[in-house]
Amino acid sequence: MTVTIRDLARAANCSIGTVSRALKNQPGLGEPTRARILSTARELGYDFGRLRLGAIRRIAFLLHQQHKTLSSSPFYSPVLQGAEQACRRAGVALSFYVVNPAEPVAELLRAQQPDAILCAGYFEPELVAVLRDSGKPLVLVDMHLPGFSSINPDHHLGGYLATRHLIRTGRRRIAMISGSLAHFSIHQRARGYRKALFDARMLADPELEVHIPASGDPAEGVVAATRRLLALNPRPDALFCYNDSTALTAMQTCLDAGLKVPSDIAIVGFDDISAAAQAIPPLSSIAIDKEALGAAGVELLLEKQTAESTLPVQLIVRESSYDD
C-alpha cells in the first residue's frame, strides 16, 4: 500500500503542510520536527521519488571541499563546464557550490532551493544521506553508491589498460601509487591494475602498492611514496599512478633521482589533463571525456530515473611509456 503525506502527518502527529515542508526541505521548520518527520517517512517506507514530479529548472552542482585543489581542478573544471553546457541547452540554470561537511549543507539547500542536485567527486556517505533527505533528485558524478543514480568513467578498465600497456612493453615490476581506496574511482582503478597483473600471470607485490596519506601536503606525499618505491631492491621498472597530478610529481621525482623516463622507469597516469601532453617527457595517460561526464550527469537528472551509467576511457600512449 502506498504511503501518502496524509499517512505521514497522522503518524508524526502534525499537519500535512508541515510534512510537505519537511519532505521538500523548505524553510520555516524546526530541525527536531524536520528530523522526526523524515525519520517517520523512512520507517513507513515513503517513496521520496513522489516529490520529484515537478520540472527541473535549477540544478545545484556540488563539489566537495577536498577537491578544490590545484591537483583536482584540471579534472573537475571541465566536468563543471560540461554540466553547464548541458544545462544551457536544456534551458536549466546551474549554480556551483563548494561543500564543507562541517557546514550545515541542509541549510544551504533550503536557502538556495534547487530543483535537483549534482554531486561531483567523493562525498562521505553521511553527507550523501543528508542530500538524499532533501527530497531532491540526486545524481553522483565520479562516485558510486548503491541505490543512487550515478555516472562514472570506466575506472576499472582504465586501470587495466594502463597496466596491460606497461606489461606489453616488457615491464615486470610495475608499481602503483594511489590515494584512499575509500574513493570509488581509486578503488576501481586499483582493481584494474591487479586484474591486468593477474591476467598476465604476474603476482601482485604488496610492496609495490603505495598509498598517499589523506592528511598533509599531497605533493609531499607523492614524493615520499615515489622515493619509497625507488629505494626497493630491485626497484620498479614501471609506475601506474591513480591520476596525472600524482604521475607528474612522481616522474619529476624519478628524474631528480637520476633515472631516465621511460628507459629506466615507464610511467602512466590517469585523467589525461592538459598538463600531461605538455610534460617533459609527455605523459601517457588514460583519457576521460570530462565534459561529457558532466553533461551525462545533467541528462540523468532530467530523465528522473535511477540509473548507473559508465563512460568509456581510452589509453593515450606518449613518450613516458614508449617501448624502447
Contacts in CASP RR format, 6 or more apart in sequence:
PFRMAT RR
TARGET T0000
AUTHOR 0000-0000-0000
METHOD contacts of the structure
MODEL  1
MTVTIRDLARAANCSIGTVSRALKNQPGLGEPTRARILSTARELGYDFGR
LRLGAIRRIAFLLHQQHKTLSSSPFYSPVLQGAEQACRRAGVALSFYVVN
PAEPVAELLRAQQPDAILCAGYFEPELVAVLRDSGKPLVLVDMHLPGFSS
INPDHHLGGYLATRHLIRTGRRRIAMISGSLAHFSIHQRARGYRKALFDA
RMLADPELEVHIPASGDPAEGVVAATRRLLALNPRPDALFCYNDSTALTA
MQTCLDAGLKVPSDIAIVGFDDISAAAQAIPPLSSIAIDKEALGAAGVEL
LLEKQTAESTLPVQLIVRESSYDD
2 47 0 8 1.000
3 41 0 8 1.000
3 44 0 8 1.000
3 45 0 8 1.000
3 46 0 8 1.000
3 47 0 8 1.000
5 16 0 8 1.000
5 19 0 8 1.000
5 20 0 8 1.000
5 23 0 8 1.000
6 16 0 8 1.000
7 44 0 8 1.000
7 46 0 8 1.000
8 19 0 8 1.000
8 23 0 8 1.000
8 37 0 8 1.000
8 40 0 8 1.000
8 41 0 8 1.000
8 44 0 8 1.000
8 46 0 8 1.000
9 15 0 8 1.000
9 16 0 8 1.000
9 17 0 8 1.000
9 18 0 8 1.000
9 19 0 8 1.000
11 40 0 8 1.000
11 44 0 8 1.000
12 19 0 8 1.000
12 36 0 8 1.000
12 37 0 8 1.000
12 40 0 8 1.000
14 33 0 8 1.000
14 37 0 8 1.000
18 29 0 8 1.000
18 33 0 8 1.000
18 37 0 8 1.000
19 37 0 8 1.000
20 26 0 8 1.000
21 27 0 8 1.000
21 28 0 8 1.000
21 29 0 8 1.000
22 29 0 8 1.000
22 33 0 8 1.000
22 34 0 8 1.000
22 37 0 8 1.000
22 38 0 8 1.000
23 37 0 8 1.000
23 38 0 8 1.000
23 41 0 8 1.000
23 46 0 8 1.000
23 48 0 8 1.000
23 51 0 8 1.000
23 135 0 8 1.000
24 51 0 8 1.000
24 135 0 8 1.000
25 106 0 8 1.000
25 109 0 8 1.000
25 110 0 8 1.000
25 133 0 8 1.000
25 134 0 8 1.000
25 135 0 8 1.000
25 136 0 8 1.000
26 110 0 8 1.000
26 113 0 8 1.000
27 110 0 8 1.000
27 111 0 8 1.000
38 133 0 8 1.000
41 48 0 8 1.000
48 132 0 8 1.000
48 135 0 8 1.000
49 135 0 8 1.000
51 135 0 8 1.000
51 136 0 8 1.000
52 135 0 8 1.000
52 136 0 8 1.000
52 137 0 8 1.000
52 304 0 8 1.000
54 115 0 8 1.000
55 115 0 8 1.000
56 92 0 8 1.000
56 115 0 8 1.000
56 116 0 8 1.000
56 137 0 8 1.000
56 301 0 8 1.000
56 302 0 8 1.000
56 304 0 8 1.000
57 92 0 8 1.000
57 93 0 8 1.000
57 115 0 8 1.000
58 92 0 8 1.000
58 93 0 8 1.000
58 94 0 8 1.000
58 95 0 8 1.000
58 113 0 8 1.000
58 114 0 8 1.000
58 115 0 8 1.000
58 116 0 8 1.000
59 83 0 8 1.000
59 87 0 8 1.000
59 92 0 8 1.000
59 93 0 8 1.000
59 94 0 8 1.000
59 95 0 8 1.000
59 114 0 8 1.000
59 115 0 8 1.000
59 116 0 8 1.000
59 117 0 8 1.000
59 118 0 8 1.000
59 298 0 8 1.000
59 301 0 8 1.000
60 95 0 8 1.000
60 97 0 8 1.000
60 109 0 8 1.000
60 112 0 8 1.000
60 114 0 8 1.000
60 116 0 8 1.000
60 117 0 8 1.000
60 118 0 8 1.000
61 80 0 8 1.000
61 83 0 8 1.000
61 84 0 8 1.000
61 94 0 8 1.000
61 95 0 8 1.000
61 96 0 8 1.000
61 97 0 8 1.000
61 118 0 8 1.000
61 120 0 8 1.000
62 97 0 8 1.000
62 98 0 8 1.000
62 99 0 8 1.000
62 117 0 8 1.000
62 118 0 8 1.000
62 119 0 8 1.000
62 120 0 8 1.000
62 123 0 8 1.000
62 131 0 8 1.000
63 76 0 8 1.000
63 80 0 8 1.000
63 96 0 8 1.000
63 97 0 8 1.000
63 98 0 8 1.000
63 99 0 8 1.000
63 120 0 8 1.000
63 121 0 8 1.000
64 98 0 8 1.000
64 99 0 8 1.000
64 101 0 8 1.000
64 119 0 8 1.000
64 120 0 8 1.000
64 121 0 8 1.000
64 122 0 8 1.000
64 123 0 8 1.000
65 98 0 8 1.000
65 99 0 8 1.000
65 100 0 8 1.000
65 101 0 8 1.000
66 72 0 8 1.000
66 122 0 8 1.000
67 76 0 8 1.000
67 120 0 8 1.000
67 121 0 8 1.000
67 122 0 8 1.000
68 98 0 8 1.000
69 218 0 8 1.000
70 245 0 8 1.000
71 218 0 8 1.000
71 219 0 8 1.000
71 243 0 8 1.000
71 245 0 8 1.000
71 246 0 8 1.000
72 245 0 8 1.000
74 244 0 8 1.000
74 245 0 8 1.000
74 271 0 8 1.000
74 273 0 8 1.000
74 274 0 8 1.000
74 275 0 8 1.000
75 243 0 8 1.000
75 271 0 8 1.000
75 273 0 8 1.000
75 288 0 8 1.000
75 290 0 8 1.000
76 120 0 8 1.000
76 121 0 8 1.000
76 290 0 8 1.000
78 290 0 8 1.000
78 291 0 8 1.000
79 120 0 8 1.000
79 141 0 8 1.000
79 142 0 8 1.000
79 290 0 8 1.000
79 291 0 8 1.000
79 293 0 8 1.000
79 294 0 8 1.000
80 96 0 8 1.000
80 120 0 8 1.000
80 294 0 8 1.000
81 291 0 8 1.000
82 290 0 8 1.000
82 291 0 8 1.000
82 292 0 8 1.000
82 293 0 8 1.000
82 294 0 8 1.000
82 295 0 8 1.000
82 298 0 8 1.000
83 94 0 8 1.000
83 118 0 8 1.000
83 141 0 8 1.000
83 294 0 8 1.000
83 295 0 8 1.000
83 297 0 8 1.000
83 298 0 8 1.000
84 94 0 8 1.000
85 291 0 8 1.000
85 295 0 8 1.000
86 294 0 8 1.000
86 295 0 8 1.000
86 297 0 8 1.000
86 298 0 8 1.000
86 299 0 8 1.000
87 93 0 8 1.000
87 94 0 8 1.000
87 298 0 8 1.000
90 298 0 8 1.000
90 302 0 8 1.000
92 298 0 8 1.000
92 302 0 8 1.000
94 298 0 8 1.000
95 112 0 8 1.000
95 114 0 8 1.000
97 108 0 8 1.000
97 112 0 8 1.000
99 105 0 8 1.000
99 108 0 8 1.000
99 123 0 8 1.000
99 127 0 8 1.000
101 124 0 8 1.000
101 126 0 8 1.000
101 127 0 8 1.000
105 127 0 8 1.000
105 130 0 8 1.000
105 131 0 8 1.000
106 130 0 8 1.000
106 133 0 8 1.000
106 134 0 8 1.000
109 117 0 8 1.000
109 131 0 8 1.000
109 134 0 8 1.000
109 136 0 8 1.000
114 136 0 8 1.000
115 136 0 8 1.000
115 137 0 8 1.000
116 136 0 8 1.000
116 137 0 8 1.000
116 138 0 8 1.000
116 139 0 8 1.000
116 301 0 8 1.000
117 131 0 8 1.000
117 134 0 8 1.000
117 136 0 8 1.000
117 137 0 8 1.000
117 138 0 8 1.000
117 139 0 8 1.000
118 138 0 8 1.000
118 139 0 8 1.000
118 141 0 8 1.000
118 294 0 8 1.000
118 297 0 8 1.000
118 298 0 8 1.000
118 301 0 8 1.000
119 128 0 8 1.000
119 131 0 8 1.000
119 138 0 8 1.000
119 139 0 8 1.000
119 140 0 8 1.000
119 141 0 8 1.000
119 143 0 8 1.000
120 141 0 8 1.000
120 142 0 8 1.000
120 143 0 8 1.000
120 294 0 8 1.000
121 140 0 8 1.000
121 141 0 8 1.000
121 142 0 8 1.000
121 143 0 8 1.000
121 185 0 8 1.000
122 142 0 8 1.000
122 143 0 8 1.000
122 182 0 8 1.000
122 183 0 8 1.000
122 184 0 8 1.000
122 185 0 8 1.000
123 131 0 8 1.000
123 140 0 8 1.000
123 143 0 8 1.000
125 145 0 8 1.000
128 138 0 8 1.000
128 140 0 8 1.000
128 145 0 8 1.000
128 148 0 8 1.000
131 138 0 8 1.000
132 138 0 8 1.000
132 148 0 8 1.000
137 149 0 8 1.000
137 301 0 8 1.000
137 304 0 8 1.000
138 148 0 8 1.000
138 149 0 8 1.000
139 148 0 8 1.000
139 149 0 8 1.000
139 150 0 8 1.000
139 151 0 8 1.000
139 297 0 8 1.000
139 300 0 8 1.000
139 301 0 8 1.000
140 148 0 8 1.000
140 149 0 8 1.000
140 150 0 8 1.000
140 151 0 8 1.000
141 150 0 8 1.000
141 151 0 8 1.000
141 152 0 8 1.000
141 293 0 8 1.000
141 294 0 8 1.000
141 297 0 8 1.000
142 151 0 8 1.000
142 152 0 8 1.000
142 153 0 8 1.000
142 184 0 8 1.000
142 185 0 8 1.000
142 293 0 8 1.000
143 150 0 8 1.000
143 152 0 8 1.000
143 183 0 8 1.000
143 184 0 8 1.000
143 185 0 8 1.000
144 150 0 8 1.000
144 152 0 8 1.000
144 184 0 8 1.000
144 308 0 8 1.000
147 306 0 8 1.000
148 306 0 8 1.000
149 300 0 8 1.000
149 301 0 8 1.000
149 305 0 8 1.000
149 306 0 8 1.000
149 307 0 8 1.000
149 308 0 8 1.000
150 308 0 8 1.000
150 309 0 8 1.000
151 293 0 8 1.000
151 294 0 8 1.000
151 296 0 8 1.000
151 297 0 8 1.000
151 300 0 8 1.000
151 308 0 8 1.000
151 309 0 8 1.000
151 310 0 8 1.000
151 311 0 8 1.000
152 184 0 8 1.000
152 185 0 8 1.000
152 188 0 8 1.000
152 308 0 8 1.000
152 309 0 8 1.000
152 310 0 8 1.000
152 311 0 8 1.000
153 185 0 8 1.000
153 288 0 8 1.000
153 293 0 8 1.000
153 310 0 8 1.000
153 311 0 8 1.000
153 312 0 8 1.000
153 313 0 8 1.000
154 310 0 8 1.000
154 311 0 8 1.000
154 312 0 8 1.000
154 313 0 8 1.000
155 184 0 8 1.000
155 185 0 8 1.000
155 186 0 8 1.000
155 188 0 8 1.000
155 189 0 8 1.000
155 192 0 8 1.000
155 313 0 8 1.000
156 188 0 8 1.000
156 189 0 8 1.000
156 191 0 8 1.000
156 192 0 8 1.000
156 195 0 8 1.000
157 192 0 8 1.000
157 312 0 8 1.000
157 313 0 8 1.000
158 189 0 8 1.000
158 192 0 8 1.000
158 270 0 8 1.000
158 286 0 8 1.000
158 313 0 8 1.000
158 315 0 8 1.000
159 188 0 8 1.000
159 189 0 8 1.000
159 190 0 8 1.000
159 191 0 8 1.000
159 192 0 8 1.000
159 193 0 8 1.000
159 196 0 8 1.000
159 240 0 8 1.000
159 270 0 8 1.000
159 286 0 8 1.000
160 192 0 8 1.000
160 193 0 8 1.000
160 195 0 8 1.000
160 196 0 8 1.000
161 196 0 8 1.000
161 286 0 8 1.000
161 313 0 8 1.000
161 315 0 8 1.000
162 193 0 8 1.000
162 196 0 8 1.000
162 240 0 8 1.000
162 268 0 8 1.000
162 269 0 8 1.000
162 270 0 8 1.000
162 284 0 8 1.000
162 286 0 8 1.000
162 315 0 8 1.000
163 174 0 8 1.000
163 176 0 8 1.000
163 192 0 8 1.000
163 193 0 8 1.000
163 196 0 8 1.000
163 197 0 8 1.000
163 240 0 8 1.000
164 196 0 8 1.000
164 199 0 8 1.000
164 200 0 8 1.000
165 268 0 8 1.000
165 284 0 8 1.000
165 315 0 8 1.000
165 317 0 8 1.000
165 321 0 8 1.000
166 174 0 8 1.000
166 238 0 8 1.000
166 240 0 8 1.000
166 266 0 8 1.000
166 268 0 8 1.000
166 321 0 8 1.000
167 174 0 8 1.000
167 196 0 8 1.000
167 197 0 8 1.000
167 200 0 8 1.000
167 202 0 8 1.000
168 323 0 8 1.000
169 238 0 8 1.000
169 262 0 8 1.000
169 266 0 8 1.000
169 321 0 8 1.000
169 322 0 8 1.000
169 323 0 8 1.000
170 323 0 8 1.000
171 237 0 8 1.000
171 238 0 8 1.000
171 266 0 8 1.000
172 202 0 8 1.000
172 237 0 8 1.000
173 205 0 8 1.000
173 208 0 8 1.000
173 234 0 8 1.000
173 235 0 8 1.000
173 236 0 8 1.000
173 237 0 8 1.000
173 238 0 8 1.000
174 193 0 8 1.000
174 197 0 8 1.000
174 202 0 8 1.000
174 208 0 8 1.000
174 236 0 8 1.000
174 237 0 8 1.000
174 238 0 8 1.000
174 239 0 8 1.000
174 240 0 8 1.000
175 208 0 8 1.000
175 209 0 8 1.000
175 210 0 8 1.000
175 229 0 8 1.000
175 236 0 8 1.000
175 238 0 8 1.000
175 239 0 8 1.000
175 240 0 8 1.000
176 190 0 8 1.000
176 193 0 8 1.000
176 208 0 8 1.000
176 209 0 8 1.000
176 210 0 8 1.000
176 239 0 8 1.000
176 240 0 8 1.000
176 241 0 8 1.000
176 242 0 8 1.000
177 210 0 8 1.000
177 211 0 8 1.000
177 212 0 8 1.000
177 222 0 8 1.000
177 225 0 8 1.000
177 226 0 8 1.000
177 229 0 8 1.000
177 239 0 8 1.000
177 240 0 8 1.000
177 241 0 8 1.000
177 242 0 8 1.000
177 246 0 8 1.000
177 250 0 8 1.000
178 186 0 8 1.000
178 189 0 8 1.000
178 190 0 8 1.000
178 209 0 8 1.000
178 210 0 8 1.000
178 211 0 8 1.000
178 212 0 8 1.000
178 241 0 8 1.000
178 242 0 8 1.000
179 186 0 8 1.000
179 211 0 8 1.000
179 212 0 8 1.000
179 214 0 8 1.000
179 242 0 8 1.000
180 186 0 8 1.000
180 211 0 8 1.000
180 214 0 8 1.000
181 187 0 8 1.000
181 190 0 8 1.000
181 211 0 8 1.000
186 242 0 8 1.000
189 242 0 8 1.000
189 270 0 8 1.000
190 209 0 8 1.000
190 242 0 8 1.000
193 240 0 8 1.000
194 204 0 8 1.000
197 203 0 8 1.000
197 204 0 8 1.000
198 204 0 8 1.000
207 232 0 8 1.000
208 229 0 8 1.000
208 232 0 8 1.000
208 236 0 8 1.000
210 225 0 8 1.000
210 228 0 8 1.000
210 229 0 8 1.000
211 225 0 8 1.000
212 218 0 8 1.000
212 221 0 8 1.000
212 222 0 8 1.000
212 225 0 8 1.000
212 246 0 8 1.000
213 221 0 8 1.000
218 245 0 8 1.000
218 246 0 8 1.000
219 249 0 8 1.000
222 246 0 8 1.000
222 249 0 8 1.000
222 250 0 8 1.000
222 253 0 8 1.000
223 249 0 8 1.000
223 253 0 8 1.000
225 250 0 8 1.000
226 239 0 8 1.000
226 249 0 8 1.000
226 250 0 8 1.000
226 253 0 8 1.000
226 254 0 8 1.000
227 253 0 8 1.000
227 257 0 8 1.000
229 235 0 8 1.000
229 236 0 8 1.000
229 239 0 8 1.000
230 236 0 8 1.000
230 253 0 8 1.000
230 254 0 8 1.000
230 257 0 8 1.000
230 259 0 8 1.000
235 265 0 8 1.000
236 265 0 8 1.000
237 264 0 8 1.000
237 265 0 8 1.000
237 266 0 8 1.000
238 265 0 8 1.000
238 266 0 8 1.000
238 267 0 8 1.000
238 268 0 8 1.000
238 321 0 8 1.000
239 247 0 8 1.000
239 250 0 8 1.000
239 254 0 8 1.000
239 265 0 8 1.000
239 266 0 8 1.000
239 267 0 8 1.000
239 268 0 8 1.000
240 267 0 8 1.000
240 268 0 8 1.000
240 269 0 8 1.000
240 270 0 8 1.000
241 247 0 8 1.000
241 250 0 8 1.000
241 267 0 8 1.000
241 268 0 8 1.000
241 269 0 8 1.000
241 270 0 8 1.000
242 269 0 8 1.000
242 270 0 8 1.000
243 269 0 8 1.000
243 270 0 8 1.000
243 271 0 8 1.000
244 269 0 8 1.000
244 270 0 8 1.000
244 271 0 8 1.000
244 272 0 8 1.000
244 273 0 8 1.000
244 275 0 8 1.000
244 276 0 8 1.000
244 283 0 8 1.000
244 285 0 8 1.000
245 273 0 8 1.000
245 275 0 8 1.000
246 269 0 8 1.000
247 267 0 8 1.000
247 268 0 8 1.000
247 269 0 8 1.000
247 270 0 8 1.000
247 276 0 8 1.000
247 283 0 8 1.000
247 285 0 8 1.000
247 320 0 8 1.000
248 275 0 8 1.000
248 276 0 8 1.000
248 279 0 8 1.000
248 283 0 8 1.000
250 267 0 8 1.000
251 261 0 8 1.000
251 267 0 8 1.000
251 279 0 8 1.000
251 281 0 8 1.000
251 283 0 8 1.000
251 320 0 8 1.000
254 261 0 8 1.000
254 264 0 8 1.000
254 265 0 8 1.000
254 267 0 8 1.000
255 261 0 8 1.000
259 265 0 8 1.000
261 267 0 8 1.000
261 281 0 8 1.000
261 319 0 8 1.000
261 320 0 8 1.000
262 281 0 8 1.000
262 319 0 8 1.000
262 320 0 8 1.000
262 321 0 8 1.000
262 322 0 8 1.000
262 324 0 8 1.000
263 324 0 8 1.000
266 284 0 8 1.000
266 320 0 8 1.000
266 321 0 8 1.000
266 322 0 8 1.000
267 283 0 8 1.000
267 284 0 8 1.000
267 320 0 8 1.000
267 321 0 8 1.000
268 283 0 8 1.000
268 284 0 8 1.000
268 285 0 8 1.000
268 286 0 8 1.000
268 315 0 8 1.000
268 320 0 8 1.000
268 321 0 8 1.000
269 276 0 8 1.000
269 283 0 8 1.000
269 284 0 8 1.000
269 285 0 8 1.000
269 286 0 8 1.000
270 285 0 8 1.000
270 286 0 8 1.000
271 285 0 8 1.000
271 286 0 8 1.000
271 287 0 8 1.000
271 288 0 8 1.000
271 290 0 8 1.000
272 285 0 8 1.000
272 286 0 8 1.000
272 287 0 8 1.000
272 288 0 8 1.000
272 316 0 8 1.000
273 285 0 8 1.000
275 283 0 8 1.000
276 282 0 8 1.000
276 283 0 8 1.000
276 284 0 8 1.000
276 285 0 8 1.000
276 316 0 8 1.000
276 318 0 8 1.000
277 283 0 8 1.000
277 318 0 8 1.000
279 320 0 8 1.000
281 318 0 8 1.000
281 319 0 8 1.000
281 320 0 8 1.000
282 318 0 8 1.000
282 319 0 8 1.000
282 320 0 8 1.000
283 318 0 8 1.000
283 320 0 8 1.000
284 315 0 8 1.000
284 316 0 8 1.000
284 317 0 8 1.000
284 318 0 8 1.000
284 319 0 8 1.000
284 320 0 8 1.000
284 321 0 8 1.000
285 315 0 8 1.000
285 316 0 8 1.000
285 318 0 8 1.000
286 313 0 8 1.000
286 314 0 8 1.000
286 315 0 8 1.000
286 316 0 8 1.000
287 313 0 8 1.000
287 314 0 8 1.000
287 315 0 8 1.000
287 316 0 8 1.000
288 311 0 8 1.000
288 313 0 8 1.000
289 311 0 8 1.000
292 311 0 8 1.000
293 311 0 8 1.000
296 309 0 8 1.000
296 311 0 8 1.000
300 307 0 8 1.000
300 309 0 8 1.000
END
